[in-house]
Amino acid sequence: MNPVEPVHPPSVWLVTGYRAGERNQVLALGEALGWPFELKELSYHSTEFRTSLFRGSDLRGVRLDQSARLEPPWPDLVISAGMRNEPVCRWIRAQQGGQTRIV
């Protein structure tokens, strides 16, 4: 019989902001997967909401000094909710060369 190589679960980041409802949904999805995950809580500038609709993928609205660190190793999967987090999730995917999946 051939030994089976261990399968490693994908790396998962849960990206959340200040809204409890969005955070709870993201946590529920992450926990339902049964895989290990990192919680990345973000803090935003007060004017960020108005500009988030027009951004592609960047961190301009994020208060980096008050948020979780977004640095390698980049995740295989990002789970998030809410418009404010969308540009950040796209930025994370871009850092990984488009390989990160976003839910």
C-alpha positions as CSV (number, residue, x, y, z in Angstrom):
1,M,0.0,0.0,0.0
2,N,1.3,3.4,-0.9
3,P,1.6,5.9,1.9
4,V,-0.8,8.8,1.5
5,E,0.8,12.3,1.6
6,P,-0.9,14.6,4.1
7,V,-3.1,17.1,2.5
8,H,-2.7,20.6,3.8
9,P,-5.8,22.8,4.0
10,P,-5.6,26.1,2.1
11,S,-4.5,29.2,4.0
12,V,-7.6,31.3,4.8
13,W,-7.9,34.9,5.9
14,L,-11.2,36.3,7.3
15,V,-11.2,40.0,6.5
16,T,-13.6,42.0,8.7
17,G,-14.4,45.6,9.5
18,Y,-16.3,47.3,12.3
19,R,-19.8,46.0,11.5
20,A,-20.8,43.2,13.8
21,G,-23.3,41.6,11.4
22,E,-20.7,41.4,8.6
23,R,-18.1,40.1,11.0
24,N,-20.4,37.4,12.4
25,Q,-21.3,36.2,8.9
26,V,-17.6,36.0,7.9
27,L,-16.7,34.2,11.1
28,A,-19.6,31.7,10.6
29,L,-18.3,30.9,7.1
30,G,-14.8,30.5,8.3
31,E,-15.7,28.2,11.1
32,A,-18.0,26.1,8.9
33,L,-15.1,25.3,6.6
34,G,-13.3,23.6,9.4
35,W,-9.9,24.8,8.2
36,P,-7.5,27.0,10.2
37,F,-7.9,30.7,9.5
38,E,-6.4,34.1,10.4
39,L,-8.8,36.9,11.4
40,K,-7.7,40.2,9.8
41,E,-9.7,43.1,11.4
42,L,-9.4,46.4,9.5
43,S,-10.0,49.9,10.6
44,Y,-11.0,52.6,8.1
45,H,-10.7,56.3,7.7
46,S,-14.0,58.1,8.3
47,T,-14.0,59.4,4.7
48,E,-13.3,56.0,3.2
49,F,-16.9,55.0,2.4
50,R,-17.4,57.7,-0.2
51,T,-14.2,56.7,-2.1
52,S,-14.6,52.9,-1.9
53,L,-17.1,52.8,-4.7
54,F,-14.5,54.2,-7.2
55,R,-11.4,52.2,-6.2
56,G,-10.2,49.0,-7.8
57,S,-7.7,47.3,-5.5
58,D,-5.8,49.3,-2.9
59,L,-5.4,50.1,0.8
60,R,-6.0,53.9,0.7
61,G,-9.0,53.8,3.0
62,V,-7.4,51.5,5.6
63,R,-5.9,52.9,8.8
64,L,-2.8,50.6,8.5
65,D,-1.6,51.6,12.0
66,Q,-4.8,50.4,13.6
67,S,-5.5,47.3,11.4
68,A,-4.2,43.8,11.2
69,R,-1.0,43.4,9.2
70,L,-1.5,42.4,5.5
71,E,1.7,40.8,4.5
72,P,3.1,37.5,3.1
73,P,2.5,34.7,3.1
74,W,-0.6,35.6,1.2
75,P,-3.7,33.4,1.6
76,D,-5.2,31.0,-0.8
77,L,-8.7,32.1,0.2
78,V,-10.1,35.4,1.5
79,I,-13.6,35.5,3.0
80,S,-15.1,38.9,3.6
81,A,-18.4,40.9,3.6
82,G,-19.2,44.5,2.9
83,M,-18.2,47.1,0.3
84,R,-15.5,48.6,2.4
85,N,-13.5,45.4,2.3
86,E,-13.8,44.8,-1.4
87,P,-10.8,46.9,-2.6
88,V,-8.6,45.4,0.1
89,C,-9.6,41.9,-0.9
90,R,-8.8,42.6,-4.5
91,W,-5.4,44.1,-3.4
92,I,-4.6,40.9,-1.5
93,R,-5.4,38.9,-4.6
94,A,-3.2,41.1,-6.7
95,Q,-0.3,40.6,-4.3
96,Q,-0.6,36.8,-4.9
97,G,-0.6,37.3,-8.6
98,G,-4.3,36.7,-9.0
99,Q,-4.2,33.3,-7.3
100,T,-6.1,34.1,-4.2
101,R,-9.8,33.3,-4.3
102,I,-12.3,35.8,-2.8
103,V,-15.6,34.8,-1.2
